[in-house]
Amino acid sequence: MQQLGVWMLLNYLYHPDATSAYVSLLYAILGRYTNLKENAIKYFSIDYKADNNGFVSNPHSHRHYEIFYFEKGNASHFIDFDEFEIKDNSFFLVSYNQVHYITAKPNTHNFGYAISIEQEIMHLLGNDLIGLFGKFSPSPVFYLEKDDFFTILFNQIQSELLFNKPKSTELAFSFIKILLTYVWRKQQDMPTDKVDKNSLYLEYIKLLENNFTHIKSVQAYAKLLSITTKQLNKVCKEASSQTALTIIHERINLEAKRKLFYSENQVKDICYDLGFEDTGHFNNFFKKMNNKTPMEFRTEMSQIFN
């Protein structure tokens, strides 16, 4: 019953007798997003067929956000070094710069849909839906019940982007917002990891994302937010059960792991890229965070693909 109204909108919108006035009304109901770039949203089909040896995709990252929906799945999705099971009706949200790859079991077939969204239009989703992605979210995967509604929405997004009708990108974005809103509702129903991430916490994370290589003190971020360090720590603990300093260290550590795994840069270059004064300081920091040196971590990760 919750989805009936959206179904009616979709059915009428694509009905051949729909009037321009009614279509305009539908645009208003679904949300007005004007002047979106033509390539701000892209659609891809997922079709991984693994032979007797299985399948491993190349580790990679993007400068955009991604949505994955697997109608059928029997694999693993590694996102920033954490493994998540891909099974039927799995829904994944990957933030920009997150390193991820997929490993499929032998003789399996994984298929579904993927959508990319450029950074410059993400703010139009609002804090609640942005909060589903990356550092803002307790988990990047949602295991959904089988529902043709999701397939219909993905197909409509594909149709809009493929045929490039007037306001296709705007309407596709509206469908994405509907899609993510249903996922957000599911997150609210989860008995664990239910966190109210207020706008101040999100602003802190955004500042950290843009400045972590050269600003590493809680005091500096608190000043940028016009609050005290005590207030910032309280906000972080309420939203993530971590101190502000722990969040800074984890973000630096994550970027170090990404570069060691995904790039071929020398350790000394990674050290300076992350704002460390010397490799000794960087090595000590990394070992404290991971119980292994940068080179030990790089060697360990390289064995996955040998």
C-alpha positions in Angstrom: 0.0 0.0 0.0 2.9 2.4 0.7 4.0 2.1 -2.9 0.6 2.5 -4.5 0.9 6.3 -5.0 4.3 6.0 -6.7 3.0 3.2 -8.9 0.1 5.3 -10.0 2.5 8.2 -10.8 4.8 6.0 -12.8 1.9 4.3 -14.7 0.4 7.7 -15.6 3.6 9.4 -16.5 4.4 6.8 -19.1 0.9 6.4 -20.4 0.7 7.6 -24.0 -2.3 9.8 -23.2 -0.6 11.8 -20.4 -1.1 15.5 -20.9 1.8 18.0 -20.7 -0.1 19.7 -17.8 -0.3 16.5 -15.8 3.3 15.6 -16.6 4.3 19.0 -15.2 2.3 18.3 -12.1 4.1 15.0 -11.7 7.4 16.8 -12.0 6.4 19.0 -9.2 5.3 16.1 -7.0 8.4 14.1 -7.6 10.7 17.2 -7.0 11.9 20.0 -9.2 15.6 19.7 -10.0 16.5 22.2 -12.7 19.5 22.6 -14.9 21.1 19.2 -14.0 24.0 18.2 -16.3 23.1 15.6 -18.9 25.8 13.2 -17.7 25.3 13.9 -13.9 23.6 10.5 -13.7 24.7 7.3 -15.5 23.1 3.8 -15.6 25.0 0.5 -16.0 23.9 -3.1 -16.1 25.7 -5.6 -13.9 26.3 -9.1 -15.3 29.2 -11.0 -13.7 29.5 -14.6 -14.9 32.1 -16.6 -13.0 33.8 -19.7 -14.5 35.4 -22.6 -12.5 38.0 -20.2 -11.2 35.6 -17.6 -9.9 35.9 -13.9 -10.6 37.8 -10.9 -9.1 37.3 -7.4 -10.4 40.0 -4.8 -10.4 40.1 -2.6 -7.2 39.1 0.9 -8.1 37.6 4.1 -6.8 35.6 6.9 -8.4 35.0 10.7 -8.0 31.3 10.0 -7.9 28.7 8.2 -5.8 27.4 4.7 -6.8 24.3 2.7 -6.2 24.3 -1.1 -6.8 21.3 -3.4 -6.7 21.8 -7.1 -7.3 18.6 -9.0 -8.2 20.7 -12.2 -8.1 24.0 -12.5 -6.2 26.4 -15.0 -4.8 29.7 -13.1 -4.2 31.5 -10.6 -2.0 31.7 -6.8 -2.3 34.8 -5.4 -0.6 34.4 -1.7 0.3 37.3 0.0 1.9 38.7 -3.3 3.1 35.5 -4.6 4.7 33.8 -7.6 3.1 30.1 -7.6 2.5 28.1 -10.5 1.2 26.3 -10.1 -2.2 23.1 -12.2 -2.2 19.7 -11.8 -3.9 18.2 -8.4 -3.5 21.4 -6.8 -2.1 21.5 -3.0 -2.2 24.9 -1.3 -2.0 25.8 2.4 -1.6 29.4 3.5 -2.3 30.7 6.9 -1.7 33.2 8.8 -3.8 36.8 7.8 -3.3 35.9 4.5 -1.7 38.1 1.7 -3.0 35.9 -1.4 -3.8 36.0 -4.6 -5.8 34.0 -7.8 -6.2 34.9 -11.4 -5.8 32.5 -14.0 -7.2 32.4 -17.6 -6.3 33.1 -20.3 -9.1 30.2 -21.0 -11.5 28.0 -18.2 -10.3 26.0 -15.5 -12.0 25.5 -12.1 -10.4 23.3 -9.6 -12.2 21.5 -6.3 -11.4 21.9 -2.6 -11.9 24.3 0.3 -11.0 23.9 4.0 -11.0 26.5 6.7 -10.7 25.7 10.2 -9.3 28.1 13.1 -9.7 29.2 14.9 -6.5 27.8 18.3 -7.5 24.2 17.2 -7.4 24.3 15.1 -4.2 23.3 18.0 -2.0 19.9 17.9 -3.6 19.2 14.6 -1.9 19.2 16.2 1.6 21.1 15.2 4.7 19.0 12.1 5.5 19.7 10.4 2.1 23.3 11.6 1.8 23.7 10.0 5.3 23.2 6.6 3.7 26.6 6.8 1.9 30.1 6.2 3.1 31.4 7.6 6.4 27.9 8.8 7.3 26.4 5.3 7.3 27.0 2.4 9.7 26.8 0.0 6.8 26.9 0.4 3.0 24.7 -2.6 2.3 21.0 -3.3 2.8 19.5 -6.7 2.3 16.0 -6.2 0.9 13.0 -8.4 0.4 12.3 -9.2 -3.2 10.2 -6.4 -4.6 9.4 -5.7 -8.3 9.1 -2.0 -7.3 12.9 -1.7 -7.2 13.3 -3.3 -10.6 10.6 -1.0 -12.1 12.4 2.1 -10.7 15.8 1.1 -12.1 14.2 0.3 -15.5 12.5 3.7 -15.5 15.8 5.4 -14.6 17.5 3.5 -17.5 14.7 4.5 -19.9 14.9 8.2 -19.0 18.7 8.3 -19.4 18.7 6.2 -22.6 16.0 8.1 -24.6 17.0 11.5 -23.3 13.5 13.1 -23.4 12.9 16.6 -22.0 13.9 16.8 -18.3 15.1 13.2 -18.4 18.0 13.8 -16.0 15.7 15.7 -13.6 13.1 12.9 -13.6 15.7 10.2 -13.2 17.1 12.0 -10.2 13.6 12.1 -8.7 13.3 8.4 -9.1 16.6 7.9 -7.4 15.4 10.0 -4.5 12.3 7.8 -4.3 14.5 4.7 -4.3 16.8 6.0 -1.6 13.9 7.2 0.5 12.6 3.6 0.7 16.0 2.4 1.7 16.3 5.2 4.3 13.0 4.0 5.8 14.4 0.5 6.1 17.4 1.9 7.9 15.1 3.6 10.4 13.5 0.3 11.1 16.8 -1.4 12.0 17.0 -2.4 15.7 20.7 -1.7 15.8 23.0 1.1 14.5 20.1 3.5 14.4 21.8 6.8 14.7 20.6 10.4 14.4 23.4 12.2 12.6 22.7 15.8 13.0 23.8 18.5 10.6 26.7 19.6 12.8 28.2 16.1 12.7 27.8 15.9 8.9 29.4 19.3 8.5 32.4 18.1 10.6 32.7 15.0 8.4 32.6 17.2 5.2 35.3 19.6 6.7 37.4 16.6 7.6 37.1 15.1 4.1 38.4 18.3 2.5 41.1 19.0 5.0 42.4 15.8 6.7 45.8 15.9 4.9 46.7 19.2 6.5 44.4 19.8 9.4 44.8 17.1 12.1 43.7 18.8 15.3 40.3 18.7 17.0 40.8 22.3 18.1 41.1 23.5 14.5 37.9 21.8 13.3 36.0 23.1 16.3 37.1 26.6 15.5 36.0 26.2 11.9 32.6 25.0 13.2 32.5 27.9 15.7 32.0 25.5 18.7 34.3 24.2 21.5 36.2 21.0 21.4 34.0 19.6 24.1 30.9 20.3 22.0 32.5 18.7 19.0 33.4 15.6 20.9 29.9 15.4 22.3 28.4 15.6 18.8 30.8 12.9 17.5 30.1 10.5 20.4 26.3 10.9 20.0 26.5 10.3 16.2 29.3 7.7 16.0 30.3 6.6 19.5 33.8 7.9 18.7 35.8 11.0 19.7 36.5 13.7 17.2 40.2 12.7 17.3 39.5 9.0 16.6 37.5 10.0 13.6 40.4 12.1 12.3 42.9 9.2 12.8 40.6 6.7 11.1 40.1 9.0 8.1 43.9 9.4 7.7 44.4 5.7 8.2 41.8 4.8 5.6 43.4 7.1 3.0 46.8 5.5 3.7 45.4 2.0 3.2 43.7 3.1 0.0 46.9 4.5 -1.4 49.0 1.5 -0.4 46.5 -0.9 -1.9 45.3 0.9 -5.0 48.3 3.0 -6.1 51.9 2.2 -6.9 53.2 5.2 -5.0 56.2 4.8 -2.8 55.6 4.8 1.0 57.6 8.0 1.3 55.4 9.7 -1.3 52.2 8.5 0.5 53.7 9.8 3.7 54.1 13.3 2.4 50.8 13.3 0.5 49.0 12.6 3.9 50.9 15.5 5.6 53.4 13.5 7.7 56.7 15.2 8.2 58.8 12.0 7.8 58.3 8.3 7.1 59.2 7.3 10.6 56.2 9.2 12.0 54.0 7.7 9.3 55.2 4.2 9.9 54.6 4.5 13.7 51.1 5.9 13.1 50.2 3.2 10.6 51.5 0.4 12.8 49.6 1.7 15.8 46.4 1.8 13.8 46.8 -1.6 12.0 49.4 -3.7 13.9 51.5 -3.9 10.8 53.8 -1.7 8.8 52.8 0.0 5.6 54.9 -2.4 3.5 53.5 -5.5 5.4 50.0 -4.2 4.6 50.8 -3.7 0.9 52.3 -7.1 0.6 49.4 -8.7 2.3 46.8 -7.0 0.1 48.8 -7.8 -3.1 48.5 -11.5 -2.4 44.8 -11.3 -3.1 45.4 -10.9 -6.8 48.5 -13.2 -7.2 
